[in-house]
């Protein structure tokens, strides 16, 4: 492991040297590429240097304990040695995590698709609440959210909604949200006070660039029409809405969130590209053996991953057996504790497989 890290440090130093070359600094595109590479290596180099400094502290403390005659100095050295040895294991583990193979899509923006499942109007209402939960979470991180398509119900619910989250490392964090989310509560329309169980599905897809997916024009049908529903004074007076039909897969996308047909078309194609890219990722994961899959983050979309129990005020993530009794905070976008626990569990599973 340390030979690998030393190679990374040498490459990092070489990138620094190249970036400081005046001929490179004048080439904006090349300079940006070098800086991006350097930024990717920086966390590993920083962790390794911290580990190396800590090892130096261990050696110096051992030297004082073995050679110093002053008992007070020895006592201080023993204390420093104990702290440094304890920190050594933590730093080594952090290095191992940083050296794990990264998902090539982790740095991408994401497109999230939420669909109401079993439960009728109650499922649609919960879909709208989960949509707002993700919007609040994303905005709290400084990410940008753009709605692409949606279908509302008359009582404030959403049969489905698709939206893009733009932000650094959005996919690396949001990918753990894919799966079936279950809600247990008494619907407002339930006069008998009985708890109902409803479900929604969440699909998190990395944003695909044009270079990732080639779409043949012959495979696409484009229809334009007047938008319906809420959307401003121009929404029903111009043919701004766009519907795409992809013949090979049967995927249909309807975008009407913008007043401009050009903008709606761009959003629809962005969603289509991401859906097609995601289909290829799913095929690849299905073809891989179970041993090579991560236990968390690439699971079956039909897997029940989380339950939101309103009467008991709890949220349970079934993949990592985590239960939190603060459902109101979570529904308001405070997801970080759950996501941090999922990331840690995923890393632990990968480390375990690597050492097996």
C-alpha positions in Angstrom: 0.0 0.0 0.0 2.7 2.5 0.9 4.6 2.0 -2.3 1.4 2.9 -4.1 0.9 6.0 -2.0 4.6 7.0 -2.6 4.0 6.8 -6.3 0.9 8.9 -5.9 2.9 11.5 -4.0 5.6 11.6 -6.7 2.9 12.1 -9.3 1.3 14.9 -7.2 4.7 16.7 -6.9 5.2 16.3 -10.7 1.8 17.8 -11.4 2.6 20.8 -9.1 5.9 21.3 -10.9 4.2 21.2 -14.4 1.4 23.5 -13.3 4.0 26.2 -12.2 5.6 26.1 -15.6 4.8 29.4 -17.4 4.2 27.6 -20.7 1.5 25.5 -19.0 0.0 28.4 -17.1 -0.7 30.1 -20.4 -2.6 27.1 -21.8 -5.9 27.4 -19.9 -7.3 24.0 -20.9 -4.1 22.1 -20.1 -3.7 24.0 -16.8 -7.2 23.2 -15.7 -6.7 19.5 -16.5 -3.5 19.4 -14.4 -5.2 21.2 -11.5 -8.1 18.7 -11.6 -5.7 15.7 -11.5 -3.8 17.4 -8.6 -7.1 18.0 -6.7 -8.0 14.3 -7.1 -4.7 13.1 -5.6 -4.5 15.8 -2.9 -6.6 13.9 -0.2 -4.4 10.8 -0.5 -1.2 12.8 -0.3 -2.4 14.8 2.7 -3.5 11.7 4.5 -0.2 10.0 3.8 1.9 13.0 5.0 -0.2 13.1 8.2 0.4 9.3 8.6 4.2 9.8 8.0 4.4 12.7 10.5 2.6 10.5 13.1 5.0 7.7 12.5 7.9 10.2 13.1 6.3 11.1 16.4 6.2 7.5 17.4 9.9 7.1 16.6 10.9 10.2 18.5 8.8 9.2 21.5 10.4 5.7 21.5 13.9 7.3 21.3 13.2 9.4 24.4 11.8 6.5 26.3 14.9 4.3 25.5 17.6 6.9 25.9 16.4 9.7 28.2 17.2 9.5 31.9 14.7 12.1 33.1 11.6 10.3 34.3 9.3 13.3 33.7 10.4 13.4 30.1 9.8 9.7 29.7 6.3 10.0 31.2 5.5 12.7 28.6 7.0 10.6 25.8 4.9 7.6 26.9 1.8 9.7 26.8 2.7 11.0 23.3 3.5 7.4 22.2 0.1 6.1 23.3 -1.8 8.9 21.4 0.3 8.5 18.3 -0.1 4.7 18.2 -3.9 5.1 18.6 -3.9 7.6 15.8 -1.7 5.4 13.6 -4.5 2.9 13.0 -7.1 5.6 12.2 -4.8 7.2 9.7 -3.9 3.9 8.0 -7.6 3.0 7.7 -8.3 6.4 6.2 -5.5 5.8 3.6 -7.0 2.4 2.7 -10.4 4.0 2.2 -8.9 6.8 0.0 -7.2 4.1 -2.1 -10.4 2.1 -2.8 -11.4 2.1 -6.5 -13.7 5.0 -7.1 -17.0 4.9 -8.9 -16.3 6.6 -12.3 -19.6 8.4 -11.9 -19.1 9.8 -8.4 -18.2 13.3 -9.5 -21.2 13.6 -11.8 -24.5 15.5 -11.3 -27.5 13.4 -10.8 -31.0 13.0 -12.1 -33.5 11.7 -9.5 -36.8 10.1 -10.5 -39.5 9.5 -7.9 -42.6 7.5 -8.6 -45.6 6.8 -6.5 -46.1 3.0 -6.0 -48.6 1.1 -3.9 -51.0 3.2 -1.9 -52.9 5.5 -4.4 -53.3 9.1 -3.3 -51.3 8.5 -0.1 -48.3 7.2 -2.1 -48.5 10.3 -4.4 -48.6 12.6 -1.4 -45.5 10.9 0.1 -43.7 11.1 -3.3 -44.2 14.9 -3.2 -42.9 15.1 0.4 -39.8 13.0 -0.5 -39.2 15.3 -3.5 -39.3 18.3 -1.1 -37.0 16.5 1.3 -34.4 16.0 -1.4 -34.8 19.6 -2.6 -34.2 20.9 1.0 -31.2 18.6 1.4 -29.6 19.7 -1.9 -30.2 23.4 -1.3 -28.7 23.0 2.2 -25.5 21.7 0.5 -25.5 24.6 -1.9 -26.5 22.4 -4.8 -28.8 23.5 -7.6 -32.1 21.7 -8.3 -34.0 21.8 -11.6 -37.3 20.0 -12.1 -37.5 18.2 -15.5 -40.9 16.6 -15.5 -43.7 15.9 -13.1 -47.3 14.7 -13.0 -49.4 16.0 -10.1 -52.5 14.8 -8.5 -55.4 17.0 -7.5 -54.7 16.9 -3.8 -51.1 18.1 -3.8 -49.4 14.8 -4.5 -47.1 13.7 -7.4 -47.6 10.5 -9.4 -44.0 11.0 -10.6 -41.3 13.7 -10.6 -37.8 13.9 -12.2 -35.3 16.5 -11.3 -31.6 17.3 -11.7 -29.2 18.0 -8.8 -26.1 19.9 -9.9 -23.3 19.9 -7.4 -19.8 18.5 -6.8 -19.9 14.8 -5.9 -23.7 14.7 -6.0 -23.8 11.1 -7.4 -21.3 9.9 -4.8 -23.7 10.9 -2.0 -27.2 10.6 -3.6 -26.7 7.1 -5.2 -27.6 5.5 -1.9 -31.1 6.7 -2.2 -32.1 4.3 -5.0 -34.8 1.8 -4.0 -38.2 1.5 -2.5 -39.2 3.9 0.3 -42.1 2.9 2.5 -44.3 5.2 4.6 -46.5 4.1 7.5 -49.1 6.6 8.8 -52.8 7.5 9.1 -53.9 9.3 6.0 -55.9 12.5 6.4 -58.8 10.8 4.5 -58.8 7.9 7.0 -61.7 8.4 9.4 -61.1 5.2 11.4 -57.5 6.1 12.4 -56.0 3.1 10.8 -52.3 3.1 9.8 -51.8 2.7 6.1 -48.6 1.5 4.3 -47.7 3.0 1.0 -44.6 2.9 -1.2 -42.6 5.0 -3.6 -39.6 4.2 -5.8 -36.6 6.4 -6.1 -34.1 6.0 -8.9 -30.8 8.0 -8.8 -29.0 8.2 -12.1 -25.7 9.9 -13.0 -26.1 12.7 -15.5 -24.9 11.4 -18.9 -23.0 13.6 -21.4 -23.6 13.5 -25.1 -20.3 11.6 -25.5 -21.6 8.9 -23.1 -24.7 8.0 -25.1 -25.2 8.1 -28.8 -28.9 8.6 -29.7 -29.9 7.9 -33.3 -32.4 10.4 -34.6 -34.3 7.6 -36.2 -35.0 6.1 -32.8 -36.7 9.2 -31.5 -40.1 10.7 -32.0 -40.4 14.4 -30.8 -43.9 15.9 -30.2 -44.5 19.5 -29.2 -47.7 20.7 -27.5 -49.2 23.2 -25.2 -48.2 22.7 -21.6 -50.9 22.0 -19.0 -51.3 22.8 -15.3 -49.6 25.5 -13.4 -46.7 27.3 -15.0 -47.3 31.0 -15.6 -49.3 33.1 -18.0 -47.5 31.7 -21.1 -47.9 28.0 -20.3 -51.1 27.4 -22.2 -50.6 29.8 -25.1 -47.5 28.4 -26.8 -46.4 25.0 -27.9 -43.6 24.8 -25.3 -44.0 21.3 -23.9 -41.9 18.5 -25.4 -42.6 14.8 -25.4 -39.8 12.4 -26.4 -40.5 8.7 -27.3 -37.5 6.4 -27.6 -38.6 3.5 -29.8 -36.0 0.9 -28.8 -36.7 1.1 -25.1 -40.2 2.5 -25.0 -39.1 5.3 -22.7 -41.4 8.4 -22.9 -40.4 11.7 -21.4 -42.6 14.8 -21.1 -41.0 18.1 -20.2 -43.1 21.3 -19.6 -41.3 23.0 -16.7 -39.9 25.8 -18.9 -41.7 28.4 -21.1 -39.2 27.8 -23.9 -39.6 24.8 -26.1 -35.8 24.7 -26.7 -35.2 24.5 -22.9 -37.8 21.8 -22.4 -36.3 19.8 -25.3 -32.8 20.1 -23.8 -34.1 18.9 -20.4 -36.0 16.0 -22.0 -32.9 14.9 -23.9 -30.8 15.2 -20.7 -33.2 12.9 -18.9 -33.3 10.4 -21.8 -29.5 10.2 -22.0 -29.2 9.6 -18.3 -31.9 6.9 -18.4 -30.2 5.1 -21.3 -26.8 5.5 -19.5 -28.3 4.1 -16.3 -29.7 1.1 -18.2 -26.2 0.2 -19.4 -24.9 0.6 -15.8 -27.6 -1.7 -14.5 -26.8 -4.3 -17.2 -23.1 -4.2 -16.3 -23.9 -4.6 -12.6 -26.3 -7.5 -13.3 -23.5 -9.2 -15.2 -21.0 -8.9 -12.4 -20.7 -11.6 -9.8 -22.2 -11.0 -6.3 -18.8 -10.9 -4.8 -17.8 -7.9 -6.9 -20.8 -5.8 -6.2 -20.8 -3.3 -3.4 -23.3 -4.3 -0.7 -24.7 -0.8 -0.6 -25.4 1.7 -3.3 -25.8 -0.6 -6.3 -28.7 -2.7 -5.0 -31.8 -3.8 -6.8 -34.2 -0.9 -7.4 -37.0 -3.1 -6.2 -35.4 -3.5 -2.8 -37.1 -1.9 0.2 -34.4 0.3 1.7 -36.1 2.6 4.1 -39.3 2.9 6.2 -40.7 6.2 7.5 -43.1 5.5 10.4 -44.9 8.7 11.3 -46.9 7.5 14.4 -43.6 6.4 16.1 -41.6 9.3 14.7 -38.9 7.0 13.3 -37.0 6.4 10.1 -35.3 3.0 9.6 -32.8 2.2 6.9 -33.0 -1.5 6.5 -29.7 -2.0 4.7 -27.6 -0.9 7.8 -30.2 -1.5 10.5 -30.1 2.2 11.4 -33.2 3.7 13.2 -33.5 7.5 14.0 -36.3 9.0 16.0 -36.5 12.4 14.4 -38.7 12.0 11.3 -39.6 15.7 11.2 -36.0 16.8 10.8 -35.3 14.1 8.2 -38.4 15.0 6.1 -37.2 18.6 6.2 -33.9 17.6 4.5 -31.7 16.6 7.4 -30.4 13.4 5.7 -26.7 13.7 6.4 -26.5 11.3 9.4 -28.2 8.6 7.3 -26.0 9.2 4.3 -22.8 9.3 6.3 -23.7 6.0 7.9 -24.4 4.5 4.4 -21.1 5.7 3.0 -19.2 4.3 6.0 -21.0 1.0 5.7 -20.3 0.8 2.0 -16.6 1.6 2.6 -16.3 -1.0 5.3 -17.9 -3.6 3.0 -15.4 -2.8 0.2 -12.5 -2.9 2.6 -13.7 -6.3 3.9 -13.9 -7.7 0.4 -10.5 -6.3 -0.5 -8.8 -8.0 2.4 -10.7 -11.3 2.0 
